[in-house]
Amino acid sequence: MNKRNRIKHEMASHTIRKFKKRIADKPLAFVVVIVVAFIGMLFVVNPRAATFTANSEAENGALSGSASQQTDGTVSGGKAVKFGTATTSSWACTSAAPVFQNGAWDYSAGKNAAGSIVDSACGFPQDSVHFTGQNDSTSLDNEIDSHVWSPTCADALGDLVDTDDPTCVTPSTSTLQANSAQNFVITNMTPAGHNSVSAYSNVWAHGYTGVVDDYKTLTSTYNLSMPINSHTSAWAMHDDWFKEPNSPNDWADYELMIQYDFTNNGDCPSSWNNGANDWGVVANNVMIDGVAWHVCDGENPMHADGTCDQSIDDSCGAIVFKLGATEADRPALPTTSGTINIKAMVTWLETHNVPGQNYPFMQKGSSVANLSAGWEICTTGGVPEKFYGNGFTVNATH
């Protein structure tokens, strides 16, 4: 997502030069006018398209005009190509930030390419290519959300105030442009100085339910880009929710965050006290499919039998897998991609006990409630920044 050294295209403007030469005062006087028109460029030129460039990042950008797909490992032969991520001249769904009062907002009025009013949760029909093994026939679509749930505002001096404060000058904004779950961009502006999460802009796969242990496999892939700079605080992640067995909660209990790219992300404390909303590292160098993670626990205290205490935040709280063996190993990349073994991570949580307790982080037999990927954004330093969704899949077998 932005995540990353966006490749911008330069449009070469065509130039027409006319030369005239008049020949006069000759026998059989006449005038010869020669007009030479040279059109330098009639299409977008990508300087990378004319040369071979080695690049390990996937190129998933939208094509310009009638150009054909190319990669950085081929020579385009002069075709008009847009390289980069989630770039296009028109979008199937667009949504600008709403005029909002103090408080959270998820949805905003916008227009799609046909001029129809839509909200910021751009919905797309079932995609059985990128989302396999869906087992909830009541909800097979997918959606993309701006999801600014804690907006803020800067006053004339740059101090943060509520969005309904009369001194509010520059409120948070978010614009969503999307063609699919594989091709979208979020443009977020959150004023400088905001140190807590303001937005979780994400793509959400519907259609998955049931006990995780009953899945043969449950994995997800991602390709996201975001800005890595000194004024942005954000991280790319999966945010998956699960429901414990026999829970009275009508939706979900456990929040499993899987974070894999970071810019100005605060350290998870090295000590942990098992208190409400108390965060701390509980495991380092956890290997999942050969990849090292560390686990940061923010779950609430459980009942003695390990079940969720619904009186605290109406859920069990959150636990986080962070990429890297330790906090010092967290990556900061303009574009990141990979595969998440969701079942393996849930299994680890179901088979490892909370430190000092006789119950695991997650009760065995927990079921899927929600699977998504995107970015938690604290601030963009008051500058509009782009977060690109270049690919998201969920693959399940039963």
N, C-alpha and C positions, 0 to 999 in steps of 0.2 A: 501498500500500500502501500513525490511522496515517498513511501518506503522506498524514496530511492532512485536517485539519479535518473529522473525522467529524461527520456530522450525527446528533445523538442525538434520540431521540423521547421525549416525555414522555407518560406514560399518565395521562389525567385520570380519577380515580376517580369513579364515579357516586355521587350523594348523594340519599338519600330523606328527605324531611321530612314528618312527620305533624303535622297540626293537629287538635285536638279541641276541640269547643265543646259544652258540655252546657247545655241549657236546662231548667231545673227550676222548680218552684213556679209552674207555669202551669196554666190549665185544660187538661184532657186532657193532663196532664204526659207528656212523652215526652223522649227523648234523641236528638238528631241528632248523628251523628258524621261529620265530613267528613275524609276522608283524601286528602291531595294528595301524589301521588308524582311527583317530577320526576327523571327519569334524565338527567343531563347528558351523559354520554358512554357509549356502549356499544361503542365501537371506538377504536382508536389514532388520535390526532389529531396531525397534523403541521402546525405553524403555517405552514410554507412552502406547504402544499398549498392554502391558501385564498387565496393572493395570487400575483400574477405576479412571478417573480424571474428576473432574467437571470443565467445561470450557464453558463460555457463548458465546465465539466467534465461528462463523461458521467455519467449517473445509472443505475447498473446494479444497484441494490439489490434484494434479494428482496422480494416483495410480502407484505403482511400480510393474512392471512385470504383473503377472496375479492376483494380489491381488484384493480382493473385498473391496467395500467401507465400512469403519467403522467410528464411531464417538467416541468422547472422553467419551461418556456415555455408551460405550459397551466395553467388553473385546474381543480383537481380536483373542485370542487363538493362537497367534504365527504367524498369517498371516503377510506377508510383506506389510507394509502400509507406504505411505508417508503422514504425516500430514503436515499442514501448508497451505501456500497459493501460488497458481500459480507456483508450482514446478513440473518440468517434465524433463525427460532425453532427449527428442527430441521435436522439435517445428514445427508446420505447416508452420510458417513464421518467419524468422529471418532477422534482418537488423542491421548492425553495422554503427557507425557514419561515415559520408563521410569525404573526404578531401575537405574542403571548404575554400573559401576566405571570406574576411570581408563581413558581411551582413547576412541576415536571410537564413535559409534553412529548408525545411520541409521534403524533400525526399532524400533518400540515397540508393545507390546500395547495395543489399544484396541477399541472396539465401534462398529459402524455402527448406523444407525437401527433395524435389525431385531434388534439385540442380538448379532450375529455378531462373533466376534473378527477383527480386521483388524490390519495393521501400519501404521506411519506413512507408508508409501508408498501412499497411496490411489490405486488404479487405476480407470480408467474406460474403457469400451469405445470402439471406433472412432467418431470424430466427423468425418464427411466434410464437414461444413459449415464448421467452424473449422480443419480441417487438410486442405488440398487437395493433390492431386498426390503423395500418398504412393506410394513405389515399392518398399517392402520389405514384402511381403505376410506375412512371418513375424511382424511386430510392428506392428500398426496401432493399438494402444491408446495411452493417455496416462496420466501419473501425476503425483502431487504429493508432494514429499518434505519432511519437516522438516529432515533432513540436518544435524544438529548434529555435526560431525566433530571438533571440538576443544573439548569441554566444560571448564568450569572451576568453581570453588567459592570462596565467600567464607567466611572463618572468623568467629568472634564479633567480631573487631576490624575486619572488612571487608577484611582482607588476602587475597590470592588464594592458594589452595592446590589441590593435585590433588583430584579428586573422591573418591579412596579414602583421602585423608588423614584420620586420626581427628579432626582439628580442623575438618573440613568441616562447615559449618552450612547454607549456602545455595547449593546447586548450580544450574547452568544448567538451565532447563526450556524445553520447547517443546511447544505444543499445536496440533494441526492439525485444522481443521474444513473440510469440503469438500463441495460439491455437484457440482462439475465443474471443469474447467480454467479456466472462465470465472467461477467463483464460489467462492472459498475464503478462509480467513483463517488466518494463523499468529500465535500469541501466544507471543512469545519473551521470556524473562527471562535476561539474561546479567549477572553481577555487574559493578559499576563497576571501572574500572581495567584491564579486559582490552583490550589495544591491538592484537591481531592478530585475523584472521578466525576466528570461532568456529563459524559456521554458514553454509551456503548453502541457504536454504529456497527451493524452486523448483517450477515446473511444467515437465514434460518431455514433449516431443512425440516419440513413437516413429514409425517407419515411413518415415524418410528415409535414403537411402544413395546411393552413387554419386559420381562425379567432379563437383565443383561446376561446372567449365567446361562440362559437358554439359547442365546445366540451362539452359533459356531464361530463366527467372526463378526467383529464390528469395528471398522476402521474409517478414517476420514483423511482426505488430503486437502492441502491448502496452498495457495499462492497469493500472497498479500504484499503490498508495498506501502510504505509510509515514510514521512520525513524524518531524517536523523539529523538533528541540529541542536543548538544550545537553548533555544527558546520553546521547544515543544516537549511536553511530557506525555508520553503515550506508550502503549504496548500492544502488540498483536497477539491474539489468543483465540482459543476455543472457550466457549462458556456453555458447559453442558450441565443439565439438571436431571436429577434422579429422585425417585420416590421410594422411601423405605417400605418394607413389607407391612401391611396392615395399618398404614398411616391414615389418620383422620384428615390429613391435609388433602384438599381437593385438587392440588396440582403437583407440587414437588417439595422435597425436603433438603436434599443435598445439592450444593452448587460446587461443581468441579471445574475450576479454571485451569486451562493448560496454556501457559504463556511461553512464547518462543521468539519474540523479538522485542527490543526495548530501546527507548530513548528517554533518558532522565527518569528512570524508574527507581523508586526508593528501595533500599535494602530491606529484605525481610529480617527482623531481629534474630540474632543468634540464639536467644533464650526464649522460652515459651512457658507460660504458667497455667494453661488450660482454663483461662477465664473468658467471660463473654466478650467477644470481639477483640480478643487478645491474639496477636499474630506472632508466629515464631517458626524457625526452621526445626523440623522434627526428623528429617532424614536428608542425607547428602549422598550423591553418587548412586542414585537408584537407576538401575539399568532396565530399560524397556526396549526390546528389539535392538539391542546393541547401542542405544543412545542413552547418554547420561543425563539425568534430571535430579533436581533437589526438590523437596516437598516443604511448602510453607503452609502451616496450619492456622486457619482463622475460624475453625468451627467453635460453636458454643459448647459449654459443658453438657454432657448427656445425662440421662437417668442412669441409675446404677446398673441396669441391664443393657445399657448401650443404645437405647432408643432415644429419639430426638425429644428434647424438652420444648414442646410447642409454645410454651409461655414466653420463650426468648425469641424475638424476631419472627415468630411463626414459622421457623425452619431450623435446620441443624447448623446453618452457617456455611461458610465456604472453606474449601481446601484447594491449594494451588500446586500443580506441577510446573516448575520453572525450568526452562531449558538450560543445561549446563550442570556440571557435577556439583558446583557451589555457586553462591551469589557472585563470586568473582569471575565466574565463567559465562555469565549471561552475554548473548550476542547482541550486536547493534548493526543491523544490515538494512540497506535501502530496500531490498526485495528478499523475501524469504519464502521457502516452500518446503514441504515435507509431508510425511504420513504419520498420523496419530493412531496408535492402537488403543482405541477407547476401552475395549473389553479388557485388555491387559492392565490398564491403569485402574479400572474399577476393581479387578481381581486383586491387585496389590492392596488397595484400600480395604477390601473385604477380608484380607488375610493378614493384615498387620495391625497390631493393637496401638491405640493411643498411648503415648508414654505414661507410665504409671498407672494404667488402667487395665482391666481384664476384658475389654471389648474393642472391636476394630473401629477404624475411622468411618467405615460405612457398613451397614448391616448386609449380610449375605442375603441375596434374593431381591435386591433393589432393582427397580425398573426404570426404563428410559422415559423422560418427560419432555426434554428439549435438547436439540443439538444445533449449535451455531458457531460461527467464526467471525471475527472482526477486530475492533480496536477499542480498548478503554482509553479515553482521552481526558486528561486533566486540563491542559492548556495548550494553545498554539502560540502563546506569547502575543496575542492580539493580532496575529497575521493569519489570513486565510491559508490553510494548508490542505493538500489533497491526500486522500487515503484511497488506494486503488485495490479493488477486488478483482484478481486475475484468474481465480480458480478456486472452487470449493466443491468437494464431493463427499458423499457418505456411501459406504459399501458394506452391506450386511449379508450374511448367509445364516440360514436357520436349520 
